[in-house]
Amino acid sequence: MRTALRTTLATFALVGTTAACVVSAGAAASAATPVAPSAGSACVAVKTIPSVFGGMTVRLVNSAHSGASAKLLNDRGGVVATVDQSRPTDLADGLRITGVLGTRPVFGQRSEGGPTPWRSTAFPGLSADCTLSGKLVRTLRLDSRTTVQTFKVSAGHYQARLFRDGRLVRFLDAHGRSGAALYGTRTLVLNPDGTTVTWTGSETAPAPRLGRWKLANGATVKLVRHNGVYGAQLTTGHGTFPVAWAKGRPVVLQDDVTMVVLNADGTLSSHIVGRSVQKAPVYLGA
């Protein structure tokens, strides 16, 4: 028996951007304090199953952002071995993933090598808006390390995958409204018509101070938090938008020249159309 367990500048367009959702100053007061939902799905599903090795377990994670992964855990919860998109098969520890970046990944495990059959377990499923289901229509290279694959699901519904050094690191879904991803210093927005906007170096640090933030064009964003969920309210020359809540994934607020992305960790990233240099929001106070 073998039990060798080792302890923008890509496509840049704002097509059809409107001031929809902008409210008057009078209506803004009621929009500023809606009941915030609790933290929502981050496109990750988790399940723990018994290991074929007695006293051990396997933690299965299905993530739209990084694919499927599995960790073999000892009786104290320590990680013994891992398989994921960078290493989907570990024959020495009897672990493998079939379809690691697919829509229905399957985990296999066995306690012996050779002709011993694999014991298969399906990874937990993701919701429809977290599952890649479209046709590849475009691949963009954002820089020497980053590429984006854009998929068309239907009219007004596009999805995208962001790869860094060949590894999947983010998943975006734009269904009727824009989706976004923040990775390192880069922000990427995917619009429901399939166009993308991307920029670097104009975001705040994670979990910034609550209160008002000023953008490079004079617009302001009010950052709030309720029940552990961050929300942002954008005010521009067109009026004031209702609070948008980042329930486990980024949300996009925009008018015709101003775009703000709020990440689930409170990070704010802003983009001003027509500016050659983008700047991070500046804190004004509570």
C-alpha positions as CSV (number, residue, x, y, z in Angstrom):
1,M,0.0,0.0,0.0
2,R,1.3,3.4,-0.9
3,T,0.5,6.1,1.6
4,A,3.3,8.6,0.8
5,L,1.6,11.5,2.7
6,R,3.9,14.5,2.9
7,T,3.3,16.3,6.1
8,T,-6.7,50.9,-21.0
9,L,-6.4,50.1,-22.1
10,A,-7.8,47.2,-23.8
11,T,-11.2,47.8,-25.4
12,F,-12.1,51.2,-23.9
13,A,-15.8,52.2,-24.2
14,L,-18.7,53.4,-22.2
15,V,-21.5,52.5,-24.5
16,G,-24.9,53.3,-23.3
17,T,-23.8,54.8,-20.0
18,T,-26.7,56.8,-18.6
19,A,-27.7,58.5,-15.4
20,A,-30.2,55.8,-14.6
21,C,-30.5,55.3,-10.9
22,V,-29.6,59.0,-10.3
23,V,-32.0,60.5,-7.8
24,S,-32.9,64.0,-6.9
25,A,-31.4,65.6,-3.8
26,G,-34.7,65.2,-2.0
27,A,-35.0,61.6,-2.8
28,A,-31.4,61.0,-1.9
29,A,-32.1,61.1,1.8
30,S,-34.4,58.1,1.6
31,A,-32.0,56.3,-0.7
32,A,-29.0,56.9,1.6
33,T,-30.2,54.6,4.3
34,P,-31.8,51.5,2.8
35,V,-31.8,48.2,4.7
36,A,-28.5,46.6,3.7
37,P,-28.6,43.0,2.8
38,S,-26.2,40.6,4.6
39,A,-23.0,39.6,2.8
40,G,-23.8,37.6,-0.3
41,S,-22.1,35.0,-2.5
42,A,-18.6,35.6,-3.6
43,C,-19.0,32.8,-6.2
44,V,-17.4,30.2,-3.9
45,A,-18.9,27.0,-2.7
46,V,-17.3,24.7,0.0
47,K,-17.9,21.1,1.1
48,T,-15.9,18.8,3.4
49,I,-15.9,15.0,2.8
50,P,-14.2,12.0,4.4
51,S,-10.8,11.0,3.1
52,V,-10.0,7.5,2.0
53,F,-7.2,7.7,4.6
54,G,-8.7,7.1,8.0
55,G,-9.0,10.1,10.4
56,M,-8.5,12.6,7.6
57,T,-10.9,14.8,5.6
58,V,-10.8,16.7,2.3
59,R,-12.0,20.3,1.9
60,L,-13.4,20.9,-1.5
61,V,-13.6,24.5,-2.8
62,N,-15.3,25.4,-6.1
63,S,-14.5,29.0,-7.0
64,A,-15.4,30.9,-10.1
65,H,-12.4,33.1,-9.5
66,S,-9.7,30.4,-9.2
67,G,-11.2,27.1,-10.2
68,A,-11.6,24.0,-8.1
69,S,-9.2,23.1,-5.3
70,A,-9.0,20.4,-2.7
71,K,-7.0,20.2,0.5
72,L,-6.3,16.9,2.3
73,L,-6.5,17.7,6.1
74,N,-5.2,15.7,9.0
75,D,-7.2,15.1,12.2
76,R,-6.0,18.5,13.6
77,G,-7.1,20.4,10.5
78,G,-3.5,20.8,9.2
79,V,-3.0,20.7,5.4
80,V,-1.2,17.6,4.2
81,A,-1.6,18.1,0.4
82,T,-3.3,20.4,-2.1
83,V,-4.5,20.1,-5.7
84,D,-5.7,23.1,-7.7
85,Q,-5.4,24.7,-11.1
86,S,-1.6,24.9,-10.8
87,R,-1.3,21.2,-9.9
88,P,-4.6,19.3,-10.6
89,T,-3.0,15.8,-10.0
90,D,-1.0,14.6,-7.0
91,L,-0.4,10.9,-7.6
92,A,1.9,10.6,-4.5
93,D,-1.0,11.5,-2.2
94,G,-3.8,10.0,-4.3
95,L,-5.5,13.3,-5.2
96,R,-6.7,14.7,-8.5
97,I,-9.3,17.1,-10.0
98,T,-10.9,16.5,-13.4
99,G,-12.1,19.8,-15.1
100,V,-10.3,22.1,-12.6
101,L,-11.5,25.2,-14.5
102,G,-14.7,23.6,-15.9
103,T,-18.3,24.1,-14.9
104,R,-18.6,20.7,-13.2
105,P,-15.2,19.7,-11.6
106,V,-14.9,16.3,-10.1
107,F,-12.6,15.3,-7.2
108,G,-10.9,11.9,-7.2
109,Q,-9.0,10.2,-4.4
110,R,-7.5,6.8,-3.7
111,S,-5.3,5.2,-1.1
112,E,-3.2,3.0,-3.5
113,G,-1.6,3.5,-6.9
114,G,-1.5,1.3,-10.0
115,P,-4.9,0.0,-11.2
116,T,-6.8,1.1,-8.0
117,P,-9.9,2.9,-9.1
118,W,-10.5,6.5,-8.1
119,R,-13.3,7.4,-5.8
120,S,-15.1,10.4,-7.4
121,T,-17.0,13.2,-5.7
122,A,-18.6,16.2,-7.5
123,F,-17.6,19.6,-6.3
124,P,-20.4,21.7,-4.8
125,G,-22.2,23.7,-7.6
126,L,-22.2,27.5,-8.1
127,S,-25.2,29.7,-8.8
128,A,-26.0,30.5,-12.5
129,D,-24.5,33.9,-12.4
130,C,-21.2,32.4,-11.1
131,T,-21.0,29.6,-13.7
132,L,-19.3,30.3,-17.0
133,S,-21.8,29.5,-19.7
134,G,-21.2,31.6,-22.8
135,K,-19.2,31.5,-26.0
136,L,-15.7,32.9,-26.2
137,V,-15.9,36.1,-28.3
138,R,-12.7,38.0,-27.5
139,T,-9.3,37.6,-25.8
140,L,-7.5,40.8,-24.7
141,R,-4.0,41.2,-23.4
142,L,-4.0,44.0,-20.8
143,D,-0.3,43.8,-20.1
144,S,2.6,41.4,-20.2
145,R,1.1,39.3,-17.4
146,T,-2.6,39.8,-17.7
147,T,-5.2,38.6,-20.2
148,V,-9.0,38.7,-20.3
149,Q,-11.3,36.2,-22.0
150,T,-14.8,37.6,-22.7
151,F,-17.8,35.3,-23.3
152,K,-21.2,36.1,-24.6
153,V,-24.1,34.4,-22.8
154,S,-26.9,36.3,-24.5
155,A,-27.9,39.8,-25.4
156,G,-27.1,42.0,-22.5
157,H,-25.3,39.2,-20.7
158,Y,-21.5,38.8,-20.8
159,Q,-19.0,37.0,-18.6
160,A,-15.2,37.3,-18.4
161,R,-12.2,35.5,-16.9
162,L,-9.1,37.4,-15.8
163,F,-5.8,35.5,-16.0
164,R,-2.6,36.5,-14.4
165,D,0.6,34.7,-15.4
166,G,-1.7,32.0,-17.0
167,R,-3.7,31.4,-13.8
168,L,-7.4,32.3,-13.4
169,V,-7.7,34.9,-10.7
170,R,-11.1,36.6,-11.2
171,F,-14.5,36.0,-12.7
172,L,-16.9,38.7,-13.9
173,D,-20.6,38.6,-14.7
174,A,-22.4,41.5,-16.4
175,H,-26.1,40.7,-16.7
176,G,-28.1,43.9,-17.2
177,R,-25.5,45.8,-15.2
178,S,-21.7,46.0,-15.1
179,G,-19.5,43.6,-13.3
180,A,-16.0,44.3,-12.0
181,A,-12.9,42.9,-10.5
182,L,-9.9,44.3,-8.6
183,Y,-6.6,42.5,-8.7
184,G,-3.4,44.0,-7.4
185,T,-3.4,47.6,-8.7
186,R,-5.6,46.8,-11.7
187,T,-9.4,47.4,-12.0
188,L,-11.4,45.8,-14.7
189,V,-15.1,46.6,-15.5
190,L,-17.2,44.4,-17.9
191,N,-20.3,46.1,-19.3
192,P,-23.5,44.2,-20.3
193,D,-22.7,44.9,-24.0
194,G,-19.4,43.1,-23.7
195,T,-17.1,46.1,-23.7
196,T,-14.5,46.5,-21.0
197,V,-12.8,49.4,-19.2
198,T,-9.6,48.8,-17.3
199,W,-7.2,51.1,-15.4
200,T,-4.4,50.9,-12.8
201,G,-3.3,52.7,-9.7
202,S,-6.3,54.7,-8.6
203,E,-7.7,52.7,-5.7
204,T,-7.7,53.1,-2.0
205,A,-6.3,50.6,0.5
206,P,-8.7,47.8,1.6
207,A,-11.1,48.7,4.5
208,P,-10.6,52.5,4.1
209,R,-12.2,55.0,6.6
210,L,-15.9,55.4,6.4
211,G,-17.1,58.8,5.2
212,R,-16.8,61.0,2.2
213,W,-14.2,60.6,-0.5
214,K,-13.4,63.1,-3.3
215,L,-12.6,61.9,-6.9
216,A,-10.3,63.6,-9.4
217,N,-13.1,65.4,-11.2
218,G,-14.7,66.8,-8.0
219,A,-17.4,64.1,-7.7
220,T,-17.7,62.5,-4.2
221,V,-18.4,59.0,-2.8
222,K,-19.8,58.3,0.6
223,L,-18.5,55.0,2.0
224,V,-20.8,53.3,4.6
225,R,-21.0,49.9,6.2
226,H,-23.9,47.9,7.6
227,N,-23.9,44.4,9.0
228,G,-20.4,43.9,7.7
229,V,-21.3,44.9,4.2
230,Y,-19.7,48.0,2.5
231,G,-21.8,50.4,0.5
232,A,-21.1,53.4,-1.5
233,Q,-23.1,56.4,-2.6
234,L,-21.9,58.4,-5.6
235,T,-22.7,62.1,-6.1
236,T,-21.8,63.9,-9.4
237,G,-23.1,66.9,-11.3
238,H,-26.1,64.8,-12.4
239,G,-27.3,64.2,-8.8
240,T,-26.9,61.5,-6.2
241,F,-27.1,57.8,-6.8
242,P,-28.6,55.4,-4.3
243,V,-26.3,53.4,-2.1
244,A,-24.9,50.3,-3.8
245,W,-23.8,47.4,-1.6
246,A,-20.9,45.1,-2.4
247,K,-22.5,41.9,-1.2
248,G,-19.5,39.5,-1.6
249,R,-18.5,40.9,-5.0
250,P,-17.6,44.3,-6.5
251,V,-20.3,46.8,-7.6
252,V,-20.1,49.6,-10.2
253,L,-21.5,53.1,-9.9
254,Q,-21.2,55.4,-12.9
255,D,-22.6,58.3,-14.9
256,D,-21.4,59.5,-18.3
257,V,-17.8,60.4,-17.2
258,T,-17.4,59.0,-13.7
259,M,-16.9,55.3,-12.8
260,V,-16.4,54.0,-9.3
261,V,-15.9,50.3,-8.3
262,L,-16.5,49.3,-4.7
263,N,-15.0,46.0,-3.7
264,A,-16.3,43.7,-1.0
265,D,-13.4,44.7,1.3
266,G,-14.3,48.4,1.0
267,T,-11.7,49.3,-1.5
268,L,-12.7,52.2,-3.8
269,S,-11.3,52.5,-7.3
270,S,-12.3,55.4,-9.6
271,H,-11.9,56.2,-13.3
272,I,-12.6,59.5,-15.0
273,V,-13.3,59.3,-18.7
274,G,-10.8,61.3,-20.8
275,R,-8.2,61.7,-18.1
276,S,-4.7,60.4,-19.1
277,V,-3.7,59.9,-15.5
278,Q,-6.1,58.4,-12.9
279,K,-5.9,59.3,-9.2
280,A,-7.1,57.5,-6.1
281,P,-10.0,59.0,-4.2
282,V,-9.0,61.5,-1.4
283,Y,-10.6,61.2,2.1
284,L,-12.6,64.3,3.1
285,G,-13.9,63.2,6.5
286,A,-16.9,61.5,8.1
